[in-house]
Amino acid sequence: MIFDPEIEMMARPQMEALQLDRLKATVEHVYQHVPFYRQAMDEAGVRPADIQSLADLTRLPFTRKTHLREHYPFGLLAVPLEQVVRFHASSGTKGKPTVVAYTKGDIQRWARIVARAVATAGGRPGDRFHNAYGYGLFTGGLGLHYGIEELGAAAIPVSGGNTPRQVRLIQDFQPRGIAGTPSYVMNIAEEMQQMGFDPRSTSLEYGILGAEPWSENLRREIEEALAIKAMDIYGLSEVMGPGVAIECIEAQDGLHIAEDHFLPEIIDPDSGLPVPYGETGELVFTSLTKEAFPVIRYRTGDIASLNPEPCRCGRTLIRMSRVKGRLDDMLIIRGVNVFPTEIEYVLLQVPELAPHYQVEVEQVGVLDSLDVHCEVTPEYWATHGSVAHDHPTTRDLRQRISYLLKTDLGISVGVHVHKPGAIPRSEGKAVRIVDKRSQVRE
């Protein structure tokens, strides 16, 4: 059964009892089989037998991405290598990649978790599903793929790239669902228009979009462009991959966490202390059912909040807010914290602008400056034919954008308006920030 009311509508006391049983087993598992966790727990003065309630979770040490890199490639495995049936890894663009592993049981559980997630987002057996997430070491493509098949739907494993082919396959295969990063799915809609197709006339009804923070305004742009319902999905390789949490199609009001498999926390990123429900902080996960690569209190770096109230869809699973951004993406400009999603939210309130932008940060003297590069819609370009800096209409548009950004962010930023197609397009995760400060320091 894909929709499992015994789990998804479980009363809170029963869910917490299930989580505690699984937490005890996981802590015992890593203590016995992962030297890193045994040493970290010994140094923290905690043993598996000390975990007698969910409140005892805070006694356990955190796991960070640096720990995964320090123990590359197999140092954090909790099973013999012979039991591993798959590896995934990050790109490693900032050093050693982070490697995660799965047993056959892990893969089977992951497929069921993702199938439940796809069903939550509106998928059903018999669907054809266009999967534009990248395949390979990245968990997105294969993670969704196995879940789609587990649901009883037909996976169309397109992966990313070759956008005209994506459009043709959507036209020919008539899928009901689509998955990909929000920025790339928007690129597909734009390519449809350029190829002479109406994006709103396709067979698509729902989208499962994630792998990058995105604003509510971008959701509305995508839903309007493709005439679909767009749901946010959350996951990261270190915890499992896609399917850790997802929005329901009924409410689109927070992401239901598969908390029978993943125990969530929100902490103050500076102190490491838990914060109450509803308050924003760093998202932390402990896996409860993973065999090959369990994680204890993994600090994701993502900024979110938790809501324990039942959803109007009937599910009682704790919901996380949509990720506001990542700690390492947060810009501190003249003492003000700025996330790219906040900039995106403002830009998409301006009807003359397309949903494509890039933020440049550089050091001017002793201060950091922020410049926003955006582009006008094809309709604006067809009407005005210019975005020259001194063009009266462009000047008025630029001043309006500057005012909205300063009002929302609390700082002055430079605004540069470009013609359609000027902002680089991505076939995966969009590059939103160009930090020229590192170039200066180097």
C-alpha positions in Angstrom: 0.0 0.0 0.0 1.5 3.4 -1.0 -0.7 5.6 1.2 -0.3 4.1 4.6 -2.7 5.7 7.1 -1.3 3.6 9.9 1.9 5.6 9.6 0.9 8.8 7.8 -2.0 9.4 10.2 -0.5 7.9 13.3 -1.2 9.6 16.6 1.8 11.4 18.1 2.4 9.1 21.1 2.5 6.1 18.9 4.8 7.8 16.4 7.2 8.8 19.1 7.2 5.3 20.5 8.1 3.9 17.1 10.8 6.5 16.7 12.3 5.7 20.1 12.5 2.0 19.3 14.2 2.7 16.0 16.5 5.4 17.5 17.8 2.9 20.2 18.5 0.3 17.5 20.3 2.8 15.3 22.5 4.2 18.1 23.4 0.7 19.2 24.2 -0.2 15.5 26.6 2.7 14.9 28.2 2.4 18.3 29.1 -1.2 17.6 30.1 -0.9 13.9 31.3 2.7 13.2 34.5 3.6 15.1 33.9 7.4 14.5 30.5 7.2 16.3 31.9 5.1 19.1 34.7 7.5 19.7 32.4 10.6 19.4 29.9 9.1 21.9 32.6 8.0 24.3 34.0 11.6 24.3 30.5 12.9 24.9 30.0 10.6 27.8 27.0 8.8 26.3 26.3 5.1 25.7 23.5 3.4 23.7 21.9 2.3 27.0 21.6 6.0 28.0 19.0 6.7 25.2 15.8 6.1 27.1 13.6 8.9 25.6 13.5 11.1 22.5 14.7 13.9 24.7 18.0 12.0 25.1 18.7 12.7 21.4 20.3 16.0 22.4 23.0 14.1 24.4 24.3 12.6 21.1 27.1 14.3 19.1 26.4 16.1 15.8 27.6 14.7 12.5 28.9 17.3 10.0 29.8 17.1 6.3 33.4 17.6 7.2 33.2 14.2 9.1 32.1 12.5 5.9 35.0 14.0 4.0 37.5 13.2 6.7 36.4 9.5 6.5 36.3 9.3 2.7 35.5 6.9 1.1 34.3 4.1 3.4 35.2 5.1 7.0 31.6 5.6 8.1 30.1 2.4 6.8 28.2 0.4 9.4 28.2 -2.8 7.4 30.9 -4.8 5.6 31.6 -3.7 2.1 30.3 -7.0 0.8 26.8 -6.0 1.9 26.8 -2.7 0.0 24.9 -2.8 -3.3 25.2 0.9 -4.3 27.2 4.0 -3.7 26.3 7.6 -4.3 28.5 10.7 -3.9 28.5 14.5 -4.1 30.4 16.2 -6.9 33.4 17.0 -4.6 33.8 20.4 -6.2 34.9 21.9 -2.8 37.3 19.0 -1.8 36.7 15.3 -1.3 33.3 14.2 -2.3 30.9 12.9 0.4 30.2 9.2 -0.2 27.1 7.4 1.0 26.2 3.7 0.7 23.1 1.5 0.6 22.4 -2.2 1.3 19.7 -4.0 -0.6 17.3 -3.4 2.2 18.2 0.3 2.2 17.4 0.5 -1.5 14.1 -1.3 -1.0 13.1 1.0 1.9 14.2 4.1 -0.1 12.0 3.0 -3.0 9.0 2.7 -0.7 9.7 6.0 0.9 9.9 7.8 -2.5 6.8 6.0 -3.8 4.9 7.3 -0.7 6.3 10.8 -1.5 5.2 10.7 -5.1 1.7 9.6 -4.1 1.6 12.4 -1.5 2.3 14.8 -4.4 -0.5 13.5 -6.5 1.1 10.5 -8.3 -0.8 7.3 -8.8 -0.2 3.8 -10.3 -0.4 3.9 -14.1 1.1 7.4 -14.4 3.8 8.1 -16.9 6.5 10.2 -15.1 9.1 12.4 -16.8 12.2 12.4 -14.6 14.5 15.3 -15.5 16.8 14.9 -12.4 20.4 13.9 -13.2 21.2 10.3 -13.0 24.6 8.9 -11.9 26.3 9.6 -8.6 23.8 12.3 -7.7 20.9 10.7 -5.8 18.1 12.6 -7.5 17.6 10.7 -10.7 17.9 7.1 -9.4 16.2 8.0 -6.1 13.0 9.2 -7.9 13.3 6.5 -10.5 13.0 3.6 -8.1 10.2 5.3 -6.2 8.2 5.9 -9.4 8.5 2.2 -10.3 7.6 1.2 -6.8 4.5 3.3 -7.1 3.5 1.3 -10.2 4.1 4.3 -12.5 6.2 4.2 -15.7 9.5 6.1 -15.3 10.8 8.1 -18.3 14.5 8.4 -17.3 15.4 11.5 -19.3 17.9 12.9 -16.8 19.0 16.5 -17.3 20.2 18.4 -20.4 19.2 18.4 -24.1 16.2 20.6 -23.3 14.7 20.3 -26.9 14.6 16.5 -26.4 12.9 17.0 -23.1 10.1 18.9 -24.8 9.7 16.4 -27.6 9.4 13.5 -25.1 6.8 15.4 -23.1 4.9 15.9 -26.3 5.2 12.3 -27.4 5.1 10.3 -24.2 2.3 12.3 -22.6 3.5 12.1 -18.9 1.2 13.1 -16.1 4.1 14.0 -13.7 7.5 15.7 -14.0 10.4 16.0 -11.7 13.5 18.2 -11.8 15.0 21.3 -10.2 12.6 24.3 -10.3 14.9 26.4 -12.4 15.3 23.6 -15.0 11.6 22.8 -15.2 11.1 26.6 -15.8 13.7 26.3 -18.6 11.8 23.4 -20.2 8.6 25.6 -20.2 10.6 28.4 -21.8 12.0 26.0 -24.5 8.5 24.9 -25.3 7.5 28.4 -26.1 10.6 28.9 -28.3 9.7 25.6 -30.1 6.2 26.8 -30.8 4.4 24.7 -28.2 2.0 26.0 -25.6 3.4 24.8 -22.2 -0.1 24.9 -20.7 -1.4 22.4 -23.3 0.7 19.4 -22.3 -0.4 16.3 -20.4 1.4 17.4 -17.3 -0.7 17.8 -14.1 1.8 17.8 -11.3 5.5 18.5 -10.7 7.9 17.3 -8.0 10.6 20.0 -7.8 13.5 20.3 -5.5 17.3 20.1 -5.0 17.5 23.9 -4.7 15.8 26.5 -2.6 13.0 28.3 -4.4 10.4 30.9 -3.5 6.6 30.8 -3.4 6.6 33.3 -6.3 8.6 30.9 -8.5 6.1 28.2 -7.7 3.3 30.4 -9.0 5.4 31.2 -12.1 5.9 27.5 -12.8 2.3 26.6 -12.1 1.0 29.3 -14.3 3.5 28.5 -17.1 2.8 24.8 -17.2 -0.8 24.7 -15.8 0.3 22.2 -13.1 0.5 21.8 -9.3 4.1 22.1 -8.2 5.2 20.4 -5.0 8.5 20.9 -3.2 10.5 17.7 -2.4 13.3 17.6 0.1 16.2 15.2 0.5 20.0 15.1 0.6 22.4 12.3 -0.1 23.9 12.2 3.4 20.5 11.4 4.9 19.2 9.3 2.1 18.4 11.2 -1.1 15.0 12.6 -2.4 11.9 11.6 -0.4 12.9 12.7 3.1 10.0 15.2 3.0 7.5 16.4 0.4 4.5 18.7 0.1 1.0 17.2 -0.3 -1.0 18.2 -3.4 -4.0 19.0 -1.2 -2.5 21.8 0.9 1.0 22.6 -0.4 1.6 23.9 3.1 4.9 22.5 4.4 6.7 19.3 3.6 5.5 16.1 5.3 8.6 14.4 6.8 8.8 10.6 6.6 9.5 10.7 10.3 9.1 7.0 10.7 12.5 6.9 9.0 14.0 10.3 9.8 14.0 12.1 13.1 14.0 15.9 12.6 15.3 18.7 14.8 15.7 22.4 14.4 18.7 23.9 16.3 20.2 27.4 16.7 23.2 27.2 14.3 25.5 29.1 16.6 24.7 27.4 19.9 23.6 24.0 18.7 20.7 24.1 21.1 17.2 23.0 20.0 14.6 25.8 19.2 10.9 25.5 19.7 8.4 24.5 17.0 7.7 27.3 14.6 11.1 29.0 15.1 13.6 29.1 12.2 17.0 27.4 12.5 19.3 24.7 11.1 17.6 21.5 10.1 19.1 18.3 11.7 18.3 14.7 10.8 18.9 11.4 12.5 18.2 8.3 10.3 16.2 5.6 11.9 16.2 2.7 9.5 19.4 2.9 7.4 21.7 -0.1 7.5 24.8 0.8 5.5 25.2 4.5 6.3 23.2 5.7 9.3 23.7 9.3 10.4 23.3 10.7 13.9 22.2 14.3 14.3 23.4 15.3 10.8 23.6 19.1 10.4 22.2 19.7 7.0 23.1 23.5 6.8 19.5 24.1 5.5 17.4 26.8 7.2 13.8 25.8 8.0 11.2 25.4 10.8 9.0 22.5 12.0 5.2 22.4 12.4 3.7 19.5 14.4 0.0 20.4 13.7 -1.9 17.9 11.6 -2.4 19.0 7.9 -5.8 19.5 6.4 -4.9 16.5 4.1 -5.3 14.3 7.2 -1.6 13.4 7.6 -0.2 13.9 11.1 3.5 13.7 10.0 5.5 16.7 11.2 5.9 19.3 8.5 9.0 21.3 7.7 8.7 24.7 6.1 10.2 25.1 2.6 13.9 25.6 2.9 14.7 29.3 3.2 18.3 28.8 2.1 21.5 27.2 3.2 23.9 28.6 5.8 26.7 28.5 3.3 24.6 30.4 0.7 23.6 33.2 3.2 25.2 36.5 2.2 26.2 39.0 4.9 26.1 42.4 3.3 27.0 45.3 5.5 25.8 43.3 8.5 22.5 42.2 7.0 21.8 38.5 6.3 20.5 37.9 2.8 19.3 34.7 1.2 19.0 34.3 -2.7 15.3 33.2 -2.2 14.5 36.5 -0.6 15.9 38.3 -3.7 13.9 35.9 -6.0 10.7 36.5 -4.1 11.1 40.3 -4.7 12.0 40.0 -8.4 9.1 37.8 -9.2 6.7 40.4 -7.9 7.8 42.6 -10.9 5.7 41.6 -13.9 8.2 42.9 -16.4 10.9 40.4 -15.2 11.4 36.8 -16.2 12.2 34.2 -13.5 16.0 34.2 -14.2 18.5 36.1 -12.1 22.0 36.0 -10.7 23.6 37.8 -7.7 27.1 39.1 -7.8 29.0 39.9 -4.6 32.3 41.7 -4.5 34.4 43.7 -2.1 34.6 47.4 -2.7 37.1 48.9 -0.3 36.4 47.4 3.1 32.7 46.8 2.4 30.9 44.1 0.5 28.5 45.1 -2.3 25.7 43.2 -3.9 24.5 43.5 -7.5 21.4 41.8 -8.9 21.3 40.9 -12.6 17.9 40.1 -14.0 16.3 39.9 -17.4 13.0 41.2 -18.8 10.3 39.1 -20.3 10.0 38.5 -24.0 6.8 40.6 -23.9 8.7 43.5 -22.5 11.4 43.2 -25.0 9.0 43.0 -27.9 7.3 46.2 -26.7 10.3 48.3 -25.8 13.2 46.7 -27.7 15.8 48.1 -25.3 17.2 47.7 -21.8 19.9 50.3 -22.3 21.0 51.8 -18.9 19.8 55.3 -19.9 16.6 54.3 -21.6 13.8 56.1 -19.7 11.5 53.0 -19.4 14.4 50.8 -18.3 15.6 53.5 -15.8 12.1 53.6 -14.2 12.0 49.8 -14.1 15.5 49.6 -12.5 14.5 52.2 -9.9 11.3 50.3 -9.0 13.3 47.1 -8.5 15.9 48.9 -6.4 13.2 50.3 -4.2 11.5 46.9 -3.7 14.7 45.2 -2.9 15.8 47.9 -0.4 12.4 47.8 1.3 12.4 44.0 1.6 16.1 43.4 2.4 17.0 46.6 4.3 20.0 47.4 2.2 20.7 49.1 -1.1 21.8 46.9 -4.0 22.8 47.5 -7.5 20.3 46.4 -10.2 21.2 45.5 -13.8 18.5 44.7 -16.3 19.2 42.6 -19.3 17.5 41.4 -22.4 15.8 37.9 -22.6 18.2 35.0 -22.5 21.1 37.0 -21.0 21.2 35.2 -17.7 23.0 31.8 -18.0 20.6 28.8 -17.9 21.3 25.7 -16.0 20.4 22.1 -16.8 20.5 21.2 -13.1 20.9 23.4 -10.1 20.9 27.1 -11.0 24.0 29.1 -10.2 22.4 32.0 -8.3 25.5 33.5 -6.6 28.7 34.6 -8.2 31.0 35.5 -5.3 33.9 37.6 -6.6 35.2 38.2 -3.1 37.0 34.9 -3.2 38.7 35.9 -6.4 40.0 39.0 -4.8 41.3 37.1 -1.7 43.0 34.6 -4.0 
